[in-house]
Amino acid sequence: MTAQAQSLTRPITFNAARFEPVPFKVYTQRDFDQIVPLAKLSEAQRFEMKVVSSVLPFRVNQYVIDELIDWDNIPADPMFQLTFPQRGMLAPEHFDRIATLLERGADKKDVDAAVDAVRHELNPHPADQMEMNMPRDEHGNRLEGIQHKYRETVLFFPSQGQTCHSYCTFCFRWAQFVGDKELRIASSEAETLHAYLRHHREVTDLLFTGGDPMVMKTRHLRDYLEPLLKPEFDHIQTIRIGTKALTFWPHRFLGADDADELIALLERLTEAGKHVALMTHFNHWKELDTEATQAAVRRLRKAGVVIRGQGPLIAHLNDDPDVWARMWKTQVRLGIVPYYMFVERDTGARNYFEVPLVRAWEIYRDAMQQVSGLGRTARGPSMSASPGKVEIQGVTEVAGEKVFVLRFIQGRNPDWVQRPFFAKFDAQATWFDHLKPAFGDEKWFWEDEYEAIRDDKLSAAC
C-alpha cells in the first residue's frame, strides 16, 4: 500500500488523555534568529525574509515548525511557503526600496514611512470592504467591526480575535496585522453586534472572522455567542466561525486551559438548535495529516459542530489538482465538508501567489474528476469581488467565440445569484476585474444596478 493510501485509510481515534496542555510558543520578525531550522538558509535568504516581513506580517508557532514543515525540502515545502516570507512576495521595486534602507541602517522613521507607502500600494482592503460593506447606524456613523454585504449574512470582527496562531503569507486580510489602526477592522462591543442583529431580521447567518476568533479565550467568545440563544435572536439560525486553528493550533480544542469550556459552549449552541459551522481554512492535505488535528476534528464533530473546508488556490503551495483531490478525499474521510476553492484575491503578495483563471478552472476540474460525489460539494474557483462571489463554471465556445462561463454564487442583489453570464476568454487574466463581457456587450447584465448601489454606499460614507 502506498503512503498516500495509508494516509487516506488510517483509522481516526480520539483519546483526550494523549493531548495534555502544550505550551504555545510564537515567533515574529524579531525572533528569526531563535528559529533553529532557519540556520539551514543562507545569510542572504534570511535578510530577504527580514525585508519582506518588514512590509507583510510574519508570525509562526512551534507547532507549525515541528509538525508541519519538512525542513529537508525548504524553500519548496508548501507549509514553509504558507508561513515564511519569500522574496518574490514583494515587487522588485518595493523589495529594493526597503532593502536599501535596511542595508544602510536608515532611521526607523524613514523605514516606517517607506513601509507605509508600500503597504498602501498593495490594495490593503480589496473589493470595497471599507467603503461598501460596513453598515451605519441611524445617525450615519459607521459600525466598526461589522460587515453586511449580502442580505442573509453578517460578518463580525471581534477585537479579541484580530490575530492568528500563525499568519498565512497570502492572507487577504494581512492589513489587520500590521499595527496600522487606519487599516484595521474590529469591534470590542458585543452590544453593538446584538443591537444590529435585533434590527435586521433578514439576517440568518452570523460569521465571526478576523484574524482568527479561536485565538480568543472562551469567556470572551461566550459574551458574543450566549446572548444569541435568547428568543429575540431566533432568526439567527447559523453561527459560523472562520478559523485556521485546526491547522496552526489544534491544541486549542484539546489540551488548552479552556478547551473543555469551548467545546461545552459550542455543544450548548448546537443543542439549542443553532447550526454551528466551523469554517476551516485548509490549503494542503499536509495540514490534515497530524494526530492532533484529526483528534480535534473528532472532538468538534462529537459536539455537533459542522466543519467546512475552504481555501484559495495558491501558486507555490497547491496549484496541483492532485493536491486538491487528496485534500478533499481526506476531508471527507474525517467528516469535513469540502466547501470552497477560492481564487487568490487582488491584494498583498498576489503577484507571487496568483494563478491564471483558466489554470485555476483546469485544476478544479481535474481535481473534481478524482473524487466521489461527497467531495464534489466544493464550489469554485470562486472570486470574492465587490459585486459578489463569482464562480468560473467552465471554458467553452459559444457562437464561435471562446468564453468563460460565469455565475454569481452570492451577490449584492440576490436576483443576480445563479444567473449565468459570459466573459471573453483571456488566458492571462487572474482576477475578475481583468475580464470583459463576451459577444461585444459593453456591460455586464448587472453593471448598471451595481454602480447605482455603489454610488449610494459611497455617498452615505461622505
C-alpha positions as CSV (number, residue, x, y, z in Angstrom):
1,M,0.0,0.0,0.0
2,T,1.3,3.5,-0.9
3,A,2.0,6.1,1.7
4,Q,-0.9,8.2,0.3
5,A,-3.3,5.2,0.5
6,Q,-2.2,4.5,4.1
7,S,-2.9,8.2,5.0
8,L,-6.3,8.1,3.5
9,T,-7.3,4.8,5.3
10,R,-5.7,5.5,8.7
11,P,-8.3,5.0,11.5
12,I,-9.5,8.1,13.2
13,T,-9.1,7.9,17.0
14,F,-9.5,10.4,19.8
15,N,-8.0,10.0,23.3
16,A,-8.1,13.2,25.3
17,A,-5.6,11.8,27.7
18,R,-3.0,11.8,24.9
19,F,-3.2,15.5,24.5
20,E,-2.1,17.2,27.7
21,P,-1.6,21.0,27.7
22,V,1.1,22.1,25.3
23,P,2.9,25.4,25.7
24,F,2.1,27.9,22.9
25,K,5.4,29.4,21.7
26,V,5.2,32.0,18.9
27,Y,7.9,33.8,16.8
28,T,7.6,37.1,15.0
29,Q,10.0,39.1,12.8
30,R,12.1,40.0,15.8
31,D,12.7,36.3,16.5
32,F,14.1,34.9,13.3
33,D,17.4,34.2,15.0
34,Q,15.7,32.0,17.5
35,I,14.1,29.7,14.9
36,V,16.7,27.0,14.9
37,P,15.9,25.3,11.5
38,L,16.4,28.7,9.7
39,A,20.1,28.1,10.1
40,K,19.8,25.9,7.0
41,L,19.3,29.1,5.0
42,S,22.0,31.5,3.8
43,E,22.5,34.9,5.3
44,A,21.2,36.4,2.1
45,Q,18.0,34.4,2.3
46,R,17.4,35.4,6.0
47,F,17.9,39.1,5.0
48,E,15.3,38.7,2.3
49,M,12.9,37.4,4.9
50,K,13.6,40.4,7.1
51,V,12.9,42.8,4.2
52,V,9.6,41.1,3.2
53,S,8.4,40.8,6.8
54,S,9.0,44.5,7.3
55,V,6.1,45.1,5.0
56,L,3.9,42.0,5.3
57,P,3.1,40.4,8.7
58,F,5.0,37.3,9.9
59,R,4.0,35.1,12.8
60,V,4.7,31.4,13.2
61,N,4.5,29.0,16.2
62,Q,6.4,26.0,17.4
63,Y,3.7,23.5,16.4
64,V,3.9,24.6,12.8
65,I,7.7,24.5,12.9
66,D,7.8,21.0,14.4
67,E,4.8,19.3,13.0
68,L,4.0,20.7,9.5
69,I,7.2,21.9,7.8
70,D,9.6,19.5,6.1
71,W,12.9,21.2,6.8
72,D,14.7,19.0,4.3
73,N,12.6,20.5,1.5
74,I,12.8,24.2,2.0
75,P,12.1,26.6,0.5
76,A,9.9,24.4,-1.7
77,D,7.9,22.8,1.1
78,P,4.3,24.0,0.9
79,M,4.0,24.6,4.6
80,F,7.1,26.7,4.6
81,Q,5.7,28.7,1.7
82,L,2.4,29.0,3.7
83,T,4.1,30.6,6.7
84,F,7.6,32.1,5.9
85,P,8.2,35.2,3.8
86,Q,9.7,34.8,0.3
87,R,11.5,37.5,-1.7
88,G,9.0,37.2,-4.6
89,M,6.2,38.3,-2.3
90,L,7.2,41.9,-2.9
91,A,7.5,43.5,-6.3
92,P,11.2,44.2,-7.2
93,E,10.9,47.9,-6.8
94,H,9.2,47.5,-3.4
95,F,11.8,45.0,-2.2
96,D,14.7,47.2,-3.3
97,R,13.3,50.3,-1.7
98,I,13.1,48.6,1.8
99,A,16.3,46.5,1.4
100,T,18.3,49.7,0.6
101,L,17.1,51.4,3.7
102,L,17.8,48.4,5.9
103,E,21.2,47.8,4.4
104,R,22.4,51.3,5.2
105,G,20.9,51.4,8.7
106,A,18.4,54.2,7.9
107,D,16.5,55.9,10.7
108,K,13.4,54.0,11.9
109,K,11.1,56.8,10.9
110,D,12.4,56.7,7.3
111,V,12.0,52.9,7.2
112,D,8.5,53.2,8.6
113,A,7.5,55.8,6.1
114,A,8.7,53.7,3.2
115,V,7.0,50.6,4.6
116,D,3.7,52.5,5.0
117,A,3.9,53.7,1.4
118,V,4.5,50.2,0.1
119,R,1.6,48.8,2.1
120,H,-0.8,51.4,0.7
121,E,0.2,50.4,-2.8
122,L,-0.8,46.7,-2.1
123,N,-4.6,47.3,-2.1
124,P,-4.9,46.6,1.7
125,H,-8.7,46.3,1.6
126,P,-9.9,44.7,-1.7
127,A,-13.5,44.5,-3.0
128,D,-14.6,47.8,-1.4
129,Q,-14.7,46.3,2.1
130,M,-14.2,49.6,3.9
131,E,-16.4,51.7,1.6
132,M,-19.4,49.4,0.8
133,N,-19.6,46.6,3.3
134,M,-19.6,48.4,6.6
135,P,-23.1,49.4,7.8
136,R,-24.1,52.6,9.6
137,D,-26.4,53.5,12.4
138,E,-29.3,55.8,12.3
139,H,-27.0,58.8,12.7
140,G,-24.8,57.8,9.8
141,N,-21.9,56.6,12.0
142,R,-20.0,53.6,10.6
143,L,-20.4,50.5,12.8
144,E,-16.9,49.4,13.3
145,G,-16.2,45.7,13.2
146,I,-19.3,44.7,11.2
147,Q,-19.7,44.0,7.5
148,H,-23.0,43.4,5.9
149,K,-22.5,42.7,2.2
150,Y,-25.1,40.0,1.5
151,R,-28.7,40.1,2.7
152,E,-28.6,36.9,4.9
153,T,-25.1,37.1,6.3
154,V,-23.3,39.5,8.7
155,L,-19.6,39.3,9.4
156,F,-18.3,40.3,12.8
157,F,-14.7,41.1,13.7
158,P,-14.3,40.7,17.5
159,S,-11.4,42.8,18.6
160,Q,-10.0,40.0,20.8
161,G,-9.7,37.8,17.7
162,Q,-7.8,40.0,15.3
163,T,-4.6,38.0,15.3
164,C,-3.9,34.3,14.4
165,H,-1.8,31.5,15.8
166,S,0.3,31.8,12.7
167,Y,0.0,34.0,9.7
168,C,-0.6,32.8,6.1
169,T,1.8,34.5,3.7
170,F,-1.0,35.0,1.1
171,C,-3.6,36.3,3.6
172,F,-6.0,38.8,2.0
173,R,-6.6,40.3,5.5
174,W,-2.9,41.0,6.1
175,A,-3.7,44.6,6.8
176,Q,-5.4,43.6,10.1
177,F,-2.0,42.5,11.5
178,V,0.5,45.3,10.7
179,G,-0.4,47.6,13.5
180,D,-2.0,50.4,11.4
181,K,-5.3,51.4,13.1
182,E,-6.5,53.0,9.9
183,L,-6.3,49.6,8.1
184,R,-7.8,47.6,10.9
185,I,-11.4,46.3,11.1
186,A,-12.5,45.4,14.6
187,S,-15.1,45.9,17.4
188,S,-15.0,45.2,21.1
189,E,-18.7,45.9,21.6
190,A,-20.9,42.8,21.9
191,E,-23.9,45.0,22.3
192,T,-23.2,46.8,19.0
193,L,-23.4,43.5,17.3
194,H,-26.5,42.3,19.2
195,A,-28.3,45.6,18.6
196,Y,-27.6,45.4,14.9
197,L,-28.9,41.9,14.7
198,R,-32.1,42.8,16.6
199,H,-32.9,45.3,13.9
200,H,-32.1,43.1,10.9
201,R,-34.4,40.2,11.0
202,E,-33.4,39.3,7.4
203,V,-30.0,38.1,8.7
204,T,-29.9,34.3,9.3
205,D,-26.2,33.7,9.3
206,L,-23.5,35.3,11.5
207,L,-19.9,34.8,10.7
208,F,-17.2,35.5,13.3
209,T,-14.0,36.3,11.5
210,G,-10.7,38.0,11.8
211,G,-7.9,37.3,12.3
212,D,-9.0,34.1,14.0
213,P,-11.7,34.1,16.6
214,M,-10.2,30.9,18.0
215,V,-7.3,32.9,19.5
216,M,-9.9,34.3,21.9
217,K,-10.4,33.0,25.4
218,T,-13.7,31.1,25.7
219,R,-15.0,33.7,28.2
220,H,-14.8,36.4,25.5
221,L,-16.4,34.1,22.9
222,R,-19.2,33.3,25.3
223,D,-20.0,37.0,25.7
224,Y,-20.7,37.3,22.0
225,L,-22.4,33.9,21.5
226,E,-24.5,33.1,24.5
227,P,-26.9,36.0,24.1
228,L,-27.8,34.6,20.7
229,L,-29.7,31.8,22.5
230,K,-32.4,34.3,23.6
231,P,-35.7,34.1,21.7
232,E,-35.1,37.6,20.2
233,F,-32.3,36.1,18.1
234,D,-34.3,33.1,16.8
235,H,-33.8,34.5,13.3
236,I,-30.0,33.8,13.6
237,Q,-30.0,30.2,12.5
238,T,-26.4,29.6,11.7
239,I,-23.3,30.7,13.6
240,R,-20.1,30.4,11.6
241,I,-16.6,30.8,13.0
242,G,-13.8,31.3,10.5
243,T,-10.6,29.7,11.7
244,K,-7.3,28.1,10.8
245,A,-6.7,26.8,14.3
246,L,-7.2,23.2,13.1
247,T,-4.0,23.8,11.1
248,F,-2.0,26.1,13.2
249,W,-3.0,25.2,16.8
250,P,-5.3,22.2,17.0
251,H,-4.5,22.0,20.7
252,R,-6.9,24.9,21.1
253,F,-9.6,22.2,21.0
254,L,-7.7,19.6,23.0
255,G,-5.4,20.5,25.9
256,A,-5.8,24.3,26.1
257,D,-6.7,25.6,29.6
258,D,-10.3,26.4,28.4
259,A,-10.7,23.8,25.7
260,D,-13.3,21.9,27.6
261,E,-15.3,25.2,28.2
262,L,-15.0,25.9,24.5
263,I,-16.4,22.5,23.5
264,A,-19.2,22.9,26.1
265,L,-20.1,26.3,24.7
266,L,-20.3,25.0,21.1
267,E,-22.3,22.0,22.2
268,R,-24.7,24.2,24.1
269,L,-25.4,26.2,20.9
270,T,-25.9,23.1,18.8
271,E,-28.2,21.5,21.4
272,A,-30.3,24.7,21.4
273,G,-30.9,24.3,17.7
274,K,-28.3,26.6,16.2
275,H,-26.2,25.4,13.3
276,V,-22.6,25.9,14.4
277,A,-20.3,25.8,11.4
278,L,-16.5,25.9,11.8
279,M,-15.3,27.5,8.5
280,T,-11.9,26.0,8.5
281,H,-9.1,27.2,6.2
282,F,-7.1,24.4,4.6
283,N,-4.7,24.7,1.7
284,H,-3.0,21.4,1.6
285,W,-3.6,17.8,2.7
286,K,-0.5,18.0,4.9
287,E,-2.4,20.3,7.3
288,L,-4.8,17.4,8.0
289,D,-2.2,14.8,8.5
290,T,-1.3,15.2,12.2
291,E,-2.8,13.3,15.1
292,A,-3.7,16.5,16.9
293,T,-5.7,17.9,14.0
294,Q,-7.6,14.7,13.5
295,A,-8.3,14.4,17.2
296,A,-9.6,18.0,17.3
297,V,-11.8,17.3,14.3
298,R,-13.3,14.3,16.0
299,R,-14.0,16.2,19.2
300,L,-15.7,19.1,17.4
301,R,-17.9,16.7,15.5
302,K,-18.9,15.0,18.7
303,A,-20.1,18.4,19.9
304,G,-22.4,18.7,16.9
305,V,-20.2,21.2,15.0
306,V,-20.3,21.0,11.2
307,I,-16.8,21.6,9.9
308,R,-16.4,23.0,6.3
309,G,-13.1,23.3,4.5
310,Q,-12.2,26.2,2.3
311,G,-9.1,27.9,1.0
312,P,-7.6,29.7,-2.0
313,L,-5.7,28.2,-4.9
314,I,-2.1,29.4,-4.4
315,A,0.9,29.2,-6.7
316,H,4.0,27.6,-4.9
317,L,1.6,25.9,-2.5
318,N,-1.3,24.0,-4.0
319,D,-1.5,24.7,-7.8
320,D,-1.8,21.0,-8.5
321,P,-5.1,19.0,-8.9
322,D,-3.7,16.0,-7.1
323,V,-3.1,18.1,-4.0
324,W,-6.7,19.3,-4.0
325,A,-8.1,15.9,-4.7
326,R,-6.1,14.3,-1.9
327,M,-7.1,17.1,0.4
328,W,-10.8,16.8,-0.4
329,K,-10.7,13.0,0.0
330,T,-9.0,13.4,3.4
331,Q,-11.6,16.0,4.5
332,V,-14.5,13.6,3.5
333,R,-12.9,10.8,5.4
334,L,-12.6,13.0,8.5
335,G,-16.1,14.2,8.2
336,I,-15.2,17.7,7.0
337,V,-17.4,19.1,4.2
338,P,-15.4,20.5,1.2
339,Y,-16.8,23.9,0.7
340,Y,-14.9,26.4,-1.5
341,M,-11.9,26.7,-3.7
342,F,-11.2,30.5,-3.9
343,V,-9.1,32.5,-6.3
344,E,-6.3,34.4,-4.6
345,R,-7.6,38.0,-4.0
346,D,-6.1,41.1,-5.6
347,T,-4.2,42.3,-2.5
348,G,-0.9,41.9,-0.7
349,A,1.5,39.4,-2.3
350,R,-0.9,38.5,-5.1
351,N,1.7,38.7,-7.8
352,Y,3.6,35.9,-6.2
353,F,0.6,33.7,-5.5
354,E,-1.9,34.3,-8.3
355,V,-2.8,31.6,-10.9
356,P,-4.4,32.4,-14.3
357,L,-8.1,31.9,-14.1
358,V,-8.1,29.3,-16.9
359,R,-5.5,27.3,-15.0
360,A,-7.5,27.6,-11.8
361,W,-10.5,26.2,-13.6
362,E,-8.4,23.3,-15.0
363,I,-7.1,22.4,-11.6
364,Y,-10.6,22.5,-10.1
365,R,-12.0,20.3,-12.9
366,D,-9.1,17.8,-12.8
367,A,-9.4,17.5,-9.0
368,M,-13.2,17.1,-9.1
369,Q,-12.8,14.2,-11.6
370,Q,-10.7,12.3,-8.9
371,V,-13.2,12.5,-6.0
372,S,-16.6,10.9,-5.3
373,G,-19.9,12.8,-5.0
374,L,-19.2,13.7,-1.4
375,G,-16.1,15.5,-2.3
376,R,-17.8,17.5,-5.1
377,T,-19.5,19.8,-2.6
378,A,-16.6,22.2,-3.0
379,R,-17.6,25.2,-5.2
380,G,-15.1,27.1,-7.3
381,P,-13.0,28.6,-8.5
382,S,-14.7,31.5,-6.8
383,M,-13.7,35.1,-6.8
384,S,-14.9,37.3,-3.9
385,A,-15.2,40.5,-5.9
386,S,-17.1,43.7,-5.0
387,P,-20.3,42.8,-6.8
388,G,-20.4,39.3,-5.2
389,K,-18.9,35.8,-5.3
390,V,-18.3,34.9,-9.0
391,E,-17.7,31.3,-9.9
392,I,-15.9,30.1,-13.0
393,Q,-18.1,27.3,-14.3
394,G,-16.1,26.5,-17.3
395,V,-14.4,27.5,-20.6
396,T,-16.3,26.8,-23.8
397,E,-17.2,28.1,-27.3
398,V,-20.5,29.9,-27.9
399,A,-21.4,31.3,-31.4
400,G,-17.8,30.9,-32.5
401,E,-16.4,32.8,-29.5
402,K,-14.2,31.2,-26.8
403,V,-15.6,32.3,-23.4
404,F,-15.5,31.9,-19.7
405,V,-18.9,30.7,-18.3
406,L,-19.6,32.6,-15.0
407,R,-22.3,32.8,-12.4
408,F,-22.9,34.5,-9.1
409,I,-22.8,32.2,-6.1
410,Q,-23.7,35.3,-4.0
411,G,-24.4,38.8,-5.0
412,R,-25.2,42.3,-3.6
413,N,-28.6,41.8,-5.3
414,P,-29.9,38.3,-4.6
415,D,-31.6,38.3,-8.0
416,W,-28.2,38.0,-9.7
417,V,-27.5,34.7,-8.0
418,Q,-27.3,31.6,-10.2
419,R,-27.8,33.6,-13.4
420,P,-25.1,32.5,-15.9
421,F,-23.1,35.2,-17.9
422,F,-20.1,35.1,-20.2
423,A,-16.7,36.8,-20.4
424,K,-14.3,36.9,-23.3
425,F,-11.6,34.3,-22.9
426,D,-8.3,35.7,-21.6
427,A,-5.5,33.3,-20.9
428,Q,-3.6,35.9,-18.8
429,A,-6.5,37.0,-16.6
430,T,-6.0,36.3,-12.9
431,W,-8.9,38.2,-11.4
432,F,-12.5,39.2,-12.2
433,D,-11.6,42.8,-13.0
434,H,-9.4,41.6,-15.9
435,L,-12.4,40.1,-17.7
436,K,-14.6,41.8,-20.3
437,P,-18.1,40.9,-21.3
438,A,-18.3,38.5,-24.3
439,F,-20.3,38.8,-27.6
440,G,-19.5,42.5,-28.0
441,D,-21.5,43.6,-25.0
442,E,-20.4,46.8,-23.4
443,K,-21.5,46.0,-19.9
444,W,-22.3,43.0,-17.7
445,F,-26.0,42.4,-17.1
446,W,-25.7,43.6,-13.5
447,E,-23.3,46.5,-14.0
448,D,-25.8,49.5,-14.0
449,E,-27.5,48.3,-10.9
450,Y,-24.2,47.6,-9.2
451,E,-23.0,51.1,-10.0
452,A,-26.2,52.6,-8.5
453,I,-25.6,50.5,-5.3
454,R,-22.0,51.6,-5.2
455,D,-22.9,55.3,-5.7
456,D,-25.5,55.1,-2.9
457,K,-23.0,53.4,-0.5
458,L,-20.2,55.9,-1.2
459,S,-22.5,58.9,-0.9
460,A,-23.6,57.6,2.5
461,A,-20.0,57.5,3.5
462,C,-19.4,61.1,2.8
